[in-house]
Amino acid sequence: MTTAPQKKPRRANSADSANDDDAVRLCPHVPGVDYDVLDRLIGYSIRRAQLAVYDDFIRSLAPWDMTPPRFSALTIISKNPGLKLIDLSAILGVARSGAVLLINTLEQMELVERHPSATDRRAYGLHLSGKGQTTLDRITRVVLETDARVSAHLSERERTTLLKLLRKLAKLDQ
């Protein structure tokens, strides 16, 4: 098991973070409630599953004040040093203004740095700081443990099939 930092997590004021004080525990399916057509909708089932996974992710990474968008951005920047903000925006599927807020937060957390582009004086490339890489290495282990825990009731074959079907639904497997 990976140990988390000892300091208390900071409360973020951005839209990508969860506030535990305001959170309502997800109840996937309340007994005695008629869900009618909702139980037959793929989108509804995906969203309910996503909420359950998200809730576990937030709890597991609370010591780092890490959210899925922050983790995604750190992962992409780590594997693509020098990436421009506009490209990160497209990759994550967020508005440029949202990507700016995300990177500003990661800079404040001292996890990401902007370096002037060697080829375009108007652009900056995104890079992980030393602290950013160390933090990403630690939280990636926790994310993998979290993912294994939330999918533990699936066989390896079911997990592979689910990933394939979700990619197909998202039109990632053309």
Backbone torsions as a table, in degrees:
resi	resn	phi	psi	omega
1	MET	NA	137.7	-179.8
2	THR	-83.2	138.6	178.2
3	THR	-91.9	142.4	-178.5
4	ALA	-92.4	161.2	176.3
5	PRO	-59.4	153.5	-176.8
6	GLN	-81.9	-23.0	-177.0
7	LYS	-71.1	151.7	-180.0
8	LYS	-69.6	138.0	-178.7
9	PRO	-65.6	144.2	176.6
10	ARG	-77.9	145.9	172.9
11	ARG	-83.6	124.0	177.7
12	ALA	-88.5	152.0	178.2
13	ASN	-108.8	15.2	180.0
14	SER	-94.0	164.2	-175.4
15	ALA	-71.2	-12.3	-176.6
16	ASP	-89.6	3.7	-178.1
17	SER	-110.4	158.0	179.4
18	ALA	-105.4	142.9	175.8
19	ASN	-106.7	109.9	-176.1
20	ASP	-59.6	-30.1	-179.2
21	ASP	-65.3	-31.4	-177.5
22	ASP	-97.8	-7.3	-173.5
23	ALA	-72.0	142.4	173.9
24	VAL	-106.9	129.6	179.9
25	ARG	-63.0	132.1	179.2
26	LEU	-72.9	129.4	173.5
27	CYS	-115.0	104.0	-171.9
28	PRO	-56.2	-38.2	-177.8
29	HIS	-156.3	106.0	-177.2
30	VAL	-78.2	123.0	178.3
31	PRO	-58.6	139.7	177.5
32	GLY	85.7	-4.4	178.8
33	VAL	-97.3	130.3	178.3
34	ASP	-86.1	112.6	-178.5
35	TYR	-90.5	-5.4	176.0
36	ASP	46.0	-128.7	-174.0
37	VAL	-63.2	-24.5	-177.6
38	LEU	-56.9	-36.7	-179.1
39	ASP	-67.8	-12.9	-179.7
40	ARG	-105.4	-1.1	-177.1
41	LEU	-93.3	125.3	178.5
42	ILE	-61.5	-45.7	-178.9
43	GLY	-58.9	-41.6	179.3
44	TYR	-63.9	-45.1	179.9
45	SER	-64.9	-40.4	178.3
46	ILE	-63.4	-44.3	-179.3
47	ARG	-63.7	-42.3	178.6
48	ARG	-63.3	-42.0	177.5
49	ALA	-64.9	-41.4	-179.8
50	GLN	-62.0	-41.0	178.7
51	LEU	-62.4	-40.6	179.4
52	ALA	-65.5	-43.9	-179.9
53	VAL	-67.0	-43.3	179.3
54	TYR	-59.6	-45.0	-179.8
55	ASP	-59.1	-43.4	179.0
56	ASP	-66.5	-41.4	178.3
57	PHE	-58.3	-50.6	-177.7
58	ILE	-59.9	-44.5	178.7
59	ARG	-63.1	-42.3	-176.9
60	SER	-68.5	-32.6	-176.3
61	LEU	-106.8	10.4	178.8
62	ALA	-54.6	-38.3	-179.4
63	PRO	-60.4	-22.2	179.5
64	TRP	-100.8	-1.0	-175.0
65	ASP	55.4	42.6	-174.5
66	MET	-104.3	136.4	178.1
67	THR	-119.0	164.2	177.6
68	PRO	-55.5	-43.6	178.1
69	PRO	-62.9	-38.3	179.1
70	ARG	-65.9	-45.6	178.7
71	PHE	-61.4	-44.1	179.2
72	SER	-60.3	-45.8	-179.8
73	ALA	-62.3	-45.5	179.2
74	LEU	-60.4	-42.2	-179.4
75	THR	-63.6	-47.3	-178.9
76	ILE	-64.6	-44.7	-180.0
77	ILE	-64.0	-39.7	179.8
78	SER	-58.7	-42.3	-177.0
79	LYS	-87.9	-7.9	-178.2
80	ASN	-137.6	60.7	-177.1
81	PRO	-58.7	139.4	-179.2
82	GLY	91.0	-0.1	179.7
83	LEU	-57.2	139.5	178.1
84	LYS	-82.5	152.4	-179.1
85	LEU	-57.5	-41.4	-179.0
86	ILE	-62.9	-35.7	177.9
87	ASP	-71.4	-40.4	176.6
88	LEU	-61.0	-41.0	177.9
89	SER	-56.3	-47.3	-179.7
90	ALA	-66.3	-42.3	-178.8
91	ILE	-62.3	-43.4	-178.3
92	LEU	-82.2	-12.5	179.8
93	GLY	71.4	36.9	178.3
94	VAL	-121.6	157.1	176.3
95	ALA	-63.0	152.9	179.5
96	ARG	-56.3	-40.6	180.0
97	SER	-62.3	-36.8	177.0
98	GLY	-67.6	-38.2	177.7
99	ALA	-66.8	-37.1	177.3
100	VAL	-61.3	-47.6	178.6
101	LEU	-60.5	-41.8	179.6
102	LEU	-61.4	-48.7	-179.0
103	ILE	-68.1	-38.1	176.3
104	ASN	-58.4	-43.1	178.3
105	THR	-63.7	-45.1	179.9
106	LEU	-65.8	-31.2	174.4
107	GLU	-68.5	-44.0	178.4
108	GLN	-60.8	-33.2	178.1
109	MET	-79.7	-2.1	179.8
110	GLU	63.6	34.4	-179.2
111	LEU	-104.8	-24.6	-176.9
112	VAL	-129.8	146.2	175.9
113	GLU	-127.9	148.6	173.5
114	ARG	-104.0	126.4	177.1
115	HIS	-116.4	140.8	177.3
116	PRO	-56.8	140.5	178.6
117	SER	-72.3	139.9	177.7
118	ALA	-73.1	-22.7	-175.1
119	THR	-108.2	-16.0	-176.9
120	ASP	-141.0	108.2	-176.3
121	ARG	-62.7	-21.5	-178.9
122	ARG	-85.1	-13.8	-173.4
123	ALA	-109.4	156.5	175.7
124	TYR	-123.1	143.3	175.2
125	GLY	-97.3	143.7	-179.7
126	LEU	-93.1	135.5	-179.5
127	HIS	-139.8	148.6	172.1
128	LEU	-77.7	142.4	171.3
129	SER	-77.4	172.8	174.3
130	GLY	-58.2	-43.8	177.3
131	LYS	-63.5	-37.1	179.7
132	GLY	-63.0	-43.2	-179.7
133	GLN	-67.9	-42.4	178.0
134	THR	-61.7	-45.0	179.2
135	THR	-63.7	-44.7	179.6
136	LEU	-61.1	-42.1	178.5
137	ASP	-58.8	-44.4	-179.3
138	ARG	-67.1	-48.1	-175.5
139	ILE	-72.3	-26.8	176.5
140	THR	-62.0	-40.6	176.6
141	ARG	-61.0	-41.8	179.3
142	VAL	-67.4	-40.6	178.7
143	VAL	-62.2	-42.5	178.4
144	LEU	-64.1	-39.9	176.4
145	GLU	-64.5	-42.2	178.8
146	THR	-63.2	-45.2	179.6
147	ASP	-61.8	-41.2	178.3
148	ALA	-64.5	-39.1	-179.5
149	ARG	-66.7	-45.2	-176.7
150	VAL	-72.7	-19.6	179.3
151	SER	-108.9	13.2	-176.0
152	ALA	-60.7	-28.2	-179.2
153	HIS	-80.5	-1.3	176.0
154	LEU	-99.1	142.3	172.0
155	SER	-72.5	165.9	178.2
156	GLU	-60.2	-39.0	178.9
157	ARG	-65.3	-42.7	178.0
158	GLU	-63.9	-40.7	179.1
159	ARG	-62.1	-46.0	178.4
160	THR	-62.1	-43.4	179.0
161	THR	-64.1	-44.3	179.7
162	LEU	-59.9	-47.7	178.8
163	LEU	-59.6	-42.8	179.4
164	LYS	-63.4	-44.6	-179.5
165	LEU	-66.6	-39.6	177.9
166	LEU	-65.2	-41.2	176.7
167	ARG	-63.1	-39.6	179.1
168	LYS	-66.2	-43.5	178.6
169	LEU	-61.7	-38.3	179.0
170	ALA	-81.0	0.1	-180.0
171	LYS	63.5	32.5	174.7
172	LEU	-85.5	-24.8	176.4
173	ASP	-105.5	93.0	-177.9
174	GLN	-94.4	NA	NA
